[in-house]
Amino acid sequence: MTASPDQVSLGVLLAAVDRDVIDTAIAACGVGAKRSDGKLPPRVVATLTMALCLFPDDDYEEVATKVTGSLSRFGCWDASWTVPTASGITQARKRLGPAVMAQVFEGVAQAVATSDTRGAWLRGWRLLAIDGFEVDLPDTPGNAGEFGYAGSGKHRSAYPKARVVALAECGTHAFLAARVGPYGTGEQTLAQGLYPRLLDDELLTADRNFYSWAAWDTAAATGAALLWRAPTQLALPVVTVLADGTYLTVLINPKVRGAGRRERILAAARDGLDIHPDEAHVVRVVEYDIPDREGNGTGELIALLSNITDPADARADELAGAYDQRWEEETANDQLKTHLRGPGKILRSRLPELVHQEIWAWLTVHYALSVLIARAAEAADLDPDRISYSRVLRITRRTATGTAGFSPSGLD
């Protein structure tokens, strides 16, 4: 399905980013500007920073020229103003700083799927996925020092790289939370900061690279449902075989020392006794085979861990199907990097603080597009996957234009 031009514009995108959220973020970060100080107002700078992410192939002044007409109709500035120079926009971005756009994203990024959104739920749980990706940055001393490179020596990457780990809603591809760090900071480390925001009506899927005792313990403490692939080397002793062929096992804290103590924990689990969560978690294991595509007998055994321990709450086939939805975050990453940004393109920002600002603006624009697609899908009673992201993005870019200028002052 496609969307018509009157359904999408920069104004519609900004409707997903409430002006009050921008103003609250600006006030919280202490970067407000007075009308009389002759500087580009922070609200305009935040809007322009998002527009720069919408038009990655265009320079600063061209982007400003393209979107000011649309934003004039949206009530953000007066059509009699003049377009600022590229250096003026850069200086304004420096004044805005890295924290405002992070707070804007956190202020707008909330659950998008409704009960009518197809592919977004497992019974009463909203399906989420966690994954990471890398972002190429301009090769400047500041970016190299802040973010680092992949590899070293002859095998060093051509550009510095930032690492992003994000939670995405599987049904809509909307990113709901993220952490940004240097390339050398591992995905598990960044992910640890995301687990505490989980809710008890969410089900988080995760690949085996995200499992650790600390990660599971932190995520489980929120009350959220978990469905993670077990690492190959993880010992999964059988505690109880359930009627559907799945079984219960015990994840024991590595800090629990001594074979005798570990055996007592296993015995308590077999007897159905309570186990302190600081020591261990009783979880359900769902195992199934993925046949090889080539037919050469190299299929793969998948072992899933879940804290949904009662088969009545979720059947084994439901859990396997829900885990398969984890790949929807790969689609979200592709939308962000290949379509919105462009394949092989580096970010604009040559300074580390502006890199952070740009990444959060980039995530915010993707979120706004995801909201737009989800609402269009619901109106047409379709799975959001059926609506072309590329098509919506092209229409948005085409309609988010207009030639009007703006002055460095004029908005609070």
Steps between C-alpha positions, in 0.01 A plus 500: 500500500611857440418829665364806322689832508238671715557241773865584557697821529758651731207637698362150547841379609528780752153417626661187647755723675291722723628856527459484876743207510759707314446799728520283811828348381644843423403631844636190676834540323519874569557604138203733449552816298326834525330655200732801515836323514529475120570128505316216332243383759554152646155379391583586140843337531347179634255496210775568247716225646219253437453640148872444433441131576206491260714639216847344548615576144446876525715765665385711793373800306318289243322305774401822675368642173304182426316474830439856611188535288350189650597609850359846440164335433557299816541825693869475587629811325413794281535475122663848487816382678821411321676165487806475727840397373648156554742640757210669678314170523814323624552759773136470597533121522799546729296726727219244506744234621471121503241450775191675361434259215556202731230637728274574206526139386437369849205737531325382185606134474218301651307191400348540153310176439139484612286193553410525130861492375575174328815307593560704815386264774529160659176470691515793744870576453635771271789350300834682522846416372844622596788530255800714417652667197802713409507849353785635284615851595714768334868424553594788729732498802209575730283216371794259498583586859142475623376195307804311368535271200419138430813287482856627500803535279440394140161366600379824658169635368510797267280710729442533874189315612233559760312205643126514558289242684124548482167353605251480215133415485478197272160578352576858393883512483491806727805547721384556858833545680870503413849541635788653304868440572848454356569207272709338773203483737335163452136441423442324832632803689275745316202265524531484877381861514185417302358210700373704798248684277319174410134470602305203623277492190800469266677191371864559411666276243880490480767310311750282686764773491301697758475229763688528827387432853509872580298588189232239567482590868460871427238445231303242698482731802278738301222243471525494120472171314829386348574279200871474434705254304737307725874514426637169376728452801233568762426197718126429516433218747152349468296569813151406381371383163169670421201347321572683173857370479663818625685482830596708799862572580690719745723795417743519791688815593870445416582646841345194663806289574532136594344190343303426816330837506411478133356152551284632784361766265421234239335280760288791622389569144404135446297508821323820396646700786564874483850603396638844581534696172849609602603135469309360205204529263275211395428538128336301223696365204347467155710301254438455130697433182550738211554288187785597270405672178742303283382160622848386606403406856648805671184616673518696823360432845340807658468511880285783634484613862181651635364603835154406370517166675138382466410356156145620557627858484684448169537185294841390373406577140383848604832570666693373197288726278552796732876449494490506121353853529835609645618539142265795462765711673735412215239660275495807723880525484486469122237774476717725713835435332421404140189704424490800733877556513607333175726196449864564581442860608674645801337749735550872451639594838872563536488563875416229758229703674329558166528129416294422809253772407467371144450136600215591736339721233537215249327258738224755561428543128487123455259480793274764346490311169424176686203665671373626166526154340338328798200732496457461124518122539235500770269716289532250214490193731844389382819378660743798502742278308267534201562874470813596309742693723691623195184628339388686812848648538505621139157661533601661828812650346309618197225670700724641774614787279431865451705812451478732794773652708544566869708733708734411787241637741127493524398194700535436871 
